[in-house]
Amino acid sequence: MTPDQSLLDLSDTFFSSAVALYSVALVAFCAQLAFGRRPQRARELVLAGGNPVGGIRDGDLLDGDVADATADRAAQRRAHRWGSLAAGLTVLGALTHAAVLVCRGVALDRLPWGNMYEFATAVVLVAVVAYVVLALRSPALRHIGVFVLGPVVLSMVGIGLFLYVEGAPLVAALRSAWLAIHVTAAIIGFGIFMVSGIASALYLVRTKDEQKPAEARGTGFVSRLPEPSVLDRLAHRTAVFGFPIWTFAVIAGAIWAESAWGRFWGWDPKETWAFIAWVVYAGYLHARTTAGWRGRPAAWVNVIGLVVMVFNLTFVNLVSSGLHSYGGK
């Protein structure tokens, strides 16, 4: 089948548009953090047995606190508007991002993850969709949007600059039904682990700040991050969801390897690092239930897991040689 060049060109246009939308959303998320204001006085009143800012009557406050409470309300409204704008742009960006793969798949009459460009594009899309779903379920997670969209924009720019390839039919080694099974599972697992790793990194930042004396704690973006327990729970739940999917991807890959190469496992670099990633995430989930490893030590294991996944996607595919080398073409 001859590729539909007009659809391939449209896919490229959607890719550039998705990067632009994510970039504007990132700016809006930054504005949410910059213009938002943590209601410190309200927090003190709550700790003292009072009401939150939204329920404070002016007569309940001291002379100078009425202006502070009013400023807090205005800052919260302003931050909410920026956050809503950022969330809307992120959803629009995700739809445009999905159109990149849909157009490419239709143009080539195949699943659009037969090379590194398509695989990495799909992984980032899964990460964005996972974040959007979580943010819709828990609006407080909008505050981590800048830390999700930042890596997303950098990843998309890197994908476009260094991994882009013209649309072409699948190489012979990938013409198998296992492409839809093994690679799809790997994409979903990797995308979910990306969100989990970011949540653990933010948890480390947040708990590091909480360990400082009250007067030395950060008053900028760190103070506006969700509570450590929220970030830790997010990291754990997404890892729990992603781990069986990644496990299935590794098993499906072994079955495909037996069908294609006559052996289930050969310690090819890609296979080896996929297994290392599986071990790290198994270690993280175990650490979350082990005394002495809960909290920061477990979070570090999760961050290392994300580093291993990124290393497996980039260095192993692009630099090392092995039976999976065609994945970089």
C-alpha positions in Angstrom: 0.0 0.0 0.0 1.3 3.5 -0.9 1.3 5.8 2.1 -1.2 8.7 2.0 1.3 11.6 2.0 -1.4 14.2 2.7 -2.3 12.4 6.0 1.3 12.0 6.9 1.8 15.8 6.4 -1.4 16.4 8.5 0.1 14.1 11.2 3.3 16.3 11.2 1.1 19.4 11.5 -0.8 17.9 14.4 2.5 17.1 16.1 3.7 20.7 15.9 0.3 21.9 17.1 0.4 19.5 20.1 3.8 20.8 21.1 2.5 24.4 20.9 -0.7 23.6 22.9 1.3 21.8 25.6 3.8 24.7 25.7 1.0 27.3 26.3 -0.6 24.9 28.9 2.8 24.8 30.6 2.9 28.6 30.8 -0.6 28.6 32.2 0.4 26.0 34.9 3.4 28.2 35.7 1.1 31.2 36.1 -1.1 29.1 38.4 1.8 28.6 40.7 3.2 32.1 40.3 0.0 34.0 40.9 -1.5 31.7 43.4 -1.0 32.4 47.1 -0.9 30.0 50.0 -3.4 31.2 52.6 -1.1 31.2 55.5 -3.3 33.1 57.9 -6.3 30.9 57.1 -4.1 27.8 57.9 -3.2 29.3 61.2 -6.9 29.9 62.0 -7.8 26.4 61.1 -5.1 25.0 63.3 -6.4 27.2 66.1 -9.9 25.9 65.6 -11.2 28.6 63.3 -12.7 28.4 59.8 -10.9 28.2 56.4 -10.6 31.4 54.4 -13.8 30.8 52.4 -15.8 30.7 55.6 -14.1 33.6 57.5 -16.2 36.6 58.4 -14.4 39.9 58.4 -15.4 40.4 62.1 -13.5 37.3 63.0 -10.2 38.7 61.9 -7.8 41.2 63.3 -7.4 44.6 61.7 -4.6 43.7 59.3 -6.0 40.2 58.5 -9.1 41.4 56.5 -6.9 42.6 53.7 -4.8 39.4 53.8 -7.9 37.2 53.7 -9.3 39.2 50.8 -5.9 38.9 49.0 -5.9 35.2 49.6 -9.4 34.8 48.1 -8.4 36.9 45.0 -5.2 34.8 44.6 -7.2 31.6 44.9 -9.6 32.7 42.2 -6.8 33.9 40.0 -4.9 30.6 40.4 -8.2 28.7 39.7 -8.7 30.5 36.5 -5.1 29.8 35.3 -5.4 26.2 36.4 -8.7 25.8 34.5 -7.2 27.3 31.4 -4.1 25.1 31.7 -6.3 22.0 32.1 -8.4 22.9 29.1 -5.3 23.4 26.9 -3.8 20.1 28.1 -7.0 18.2 27.1 -6.9 20.0 23.7 -3.3 19.2 23.4 -3.9 15.5 24.2 -6.6 15.3 21.5 -4.3 16.9 19.0 -1.5 14.5 20.1 -3.8 11.5 19.6 -4.6 12.8 16.1 -0.8 12.6 15.3 -0.9 8.8 15.7 -4.4 8.3 14.2 -3.4 10.1 11.0 -0.1 8.3 10.8 -1.7 4.9 11.4 -4.5 5.5 8.8 -1.9 6.8 6.2 0.2 3.7 6.6 -2.6 1.2 7.2 -0.9 -0.1 10.3 -0.5 0.5 14.1 1.4 3.7 14.5 4.1 2.4 16.8 6.5 0.6 14.5 9.6 2.8 15.2 11.1 4.9 18.0 9.4 8.1 16.8 5.9 6.6 17.0 6.6 4.6 20.2 7.9 7.6 22.1 5.1 9.8 20.9 2.6 7.2 22.1 4.3 6.9 25.5 4.1 10.6 26.1 0.4 10.6 25.1 -0.3 7.9 27.6 1.4 10.0 30.3 -0.6 13.1 29.4 -3.9 11.1 29.4 -3.1 9.5 32.7 -2.4 12.9 34.3 -5.6 14.4 32.8 -7.7 11.6 34.2 -6.1 11.9 37.6 -6.5 15.7 37.6 -10.2 15.5 36.7 -10.7 13.0 39.6 -8.7 15.2 42.0 -8.5 18.9 41.1 -5.7 19.4 43.6 -3.4 17.5 41.3 -3.5 20.5 38.9 -0.8 21.9 41.0 1.7 19.3 39.6 0.7 20.1 36.1 3.8 22.2 35.4 6.0 19.2 36.5 4.2 16.9 34.1 3.9 19.2 31.2 7.5 20.3 31.5 8.9 16.8 30.8 6.2 16.3 28.2 7.2 19.4 26.2 10.9 18.5 26.4 10.1 15.0 25.4 8.0 16.1 22.4 10.7 18.5 21.2 13.4 15.8 21.6 11.2 13.3 19.7 10.6 15.7 16.9 14.2 16.7 16.6 16.0 13.4 17.0 13.6 10.5 16.5 11.4 11.7 13.6 11.3 9.4 10.6 9.2 9.6 7.4 6.2 7.3 7.4 7.0 3.9 5.9 5.7 0.3 6.1 6.8 -1.9 8.9 10.1 -3.7 8.7 9.6 -7.5 8.3 10.5 -8.2 11.9 7.5 -6.2 13.2 4.9 -7.7 10.9 3.2 -9.7 13.6 0.1 -9.7 15.7 2.3 -9.4 18.7 3.1 -5.8 17.8 -0.4 -4.9 18.9 -0.1 -6.9 22.1 3.5 -6.5 23.3 4.3 -3.0 22.1 0.9 -1.6 23.2 1.3 -3.0 26.7 4.9 -1.5 26.8 3.6 1.9 25.8 0.8 2.0 28.4 3.1 0.7 31.2 5.9 3.2 30.3 3.4 6.1 30.1 1.9 5.3 33.5 5.3 4.9 35.1 6.3 8.3 33.8 3.5 9.9 35.9 4.4 7.7 38.9 8.1 8.7 38.8 7.3 12.4 38.6 5.0 12.1 41.6 7.7 10.4 43.6 10.2 13.1 42.6 7.8 15.8 43.8 7.2 13.8 47.0 11.0 13.9 47.6 11.0 17.6 47.1 8.0 18.2 49.3 9.2 16.0 52.2 12.7 17.6 52.0 11.0 21.0 52.6 8.8 19.6 55.4 11.9 18.4 57.3 13.2 22.0 57.5 12.4 24.3 60.4 9.1 26.2 59.9 11.0 29.5 59.2 13.2 27.9 56.7 10.6 26.2 54.6 10.0 27.2 51.0 7.2 29.7 50.3 7.2 29.4 46.5 6.0 26.6 44.3 7.0 23.9 46.9 4.5 25.2 49.4 1.7 24.9 46.8 2.4 21.3 45.9 -0.1 18.7 47.2 0.6 17.2 50.6 3.3 14.5 50.7 0.7 11.9 51.5 -1.2 12.8 48.3 1.9 12.6 46.1 3.0 9.3 47.7 -0.4 7.8 47.2 -0.5 9.0 43.6 2.9 7.5 42.9 2.0 4.2 44.5 -1.4 3.8 42.9 -0.1 4.5 39.4 2.8 2.1 39.9 0.4 -0.6 41.1 -1.7 0.0 38.0 1.3 0.1 35.6 3.3 -2.9 37.1 1.0 -5.7 35.9 0.8 -4.1 32.4 4.6 -3.9 32.2 4.8 -7.5 33.5 2.5 -8.6 30.7 4.6 -6.6 28.2 7.7 -8.5 29.3 6.0 -11.9 29.1 4.4 -11.1 25.7 7.8 -10.0 24.4 9.3 -13.3 25.4 6.5 -15.2 23.6 7.1 -13.1 20.5 10.8 -13.7 20.7 10.3 -17.4 20.8 8.0 -17.1 17.7 10.5 -14.9 15.8 13.9 -16.0 17.0 13.3 -19.5 18.4 14.0 -18.7 22.0 12.1 -17.0 24.8 15.0 -15.1 26.3 18.5 -14.3 25.1 19.6 -11.5 27.3 19.5 -9.0 24.4 20.2 -5.5 25.8 16.6 -4.5 25.4 15.4 -7.6 27.1 17.9 -7.2 29.9 17.0 -3.6 30.7 13.3 -4.4 30.5 13.8 -7.1 33.1 15.9 -4.7 35.2 13.1 -2.1 35.1 10.6 -4.9 36.2 12.9 -5.8 39.1 13.2 -2.1 40.2 9.4 -1.6 40.1 8.8 -4.8 42.0 11.3 -3.6 44.5 9.5 -0.3 44.8 6.1 -1.9 45.4 7.7 -4.2 48.0 9.5 -1.3 49.7 6.2 0.5 50.1 5.1 -2.3 52.4 8.4 -2.8 54.2 9.3 -1.1 57.5 12.3 1.2 57.1 11.7 1.6 53.4 8.4 3.4 53.4 8.5 7.1 52.5 11.6 8.6 50.9 13.7 5.4 50.4 10.8 3.8 48.5 10.3 7.1 46.5 14.0 7.0 45.4 13.5 3.5 44.1 10.5 4.6 42.0 12.6 7.5 40.6 15.4 5.1 39.7 12.8 3.0 38.0 11.8 5.9 35.7 15.5 6.6 35.0 15.9 2.9 34.0 12.9 3.1 31.7 14.2 6.3 30.0 17.6 4.7 29.6 16.0 1.6 28.1 14.1 3.8 25.6 17.0 6.1 24.6 20.5 4.6 25.1 19.6 0.9 24.6 17.6 1.6 21.4 19.8 4.3 19.9 23.3 3.4 21.0 23.6 -0.3 21.8 23.3 -3.0 19.2 21.1 -6.0 19.4 18.1 -7.8 18.0 15.9 -4.8 18.8 18.1 -2.3 17.0 15.4 -1.9 14.2 13.3 -0.1 16.8 15.4 3.0 16.3 14.7 3.2 12.6 
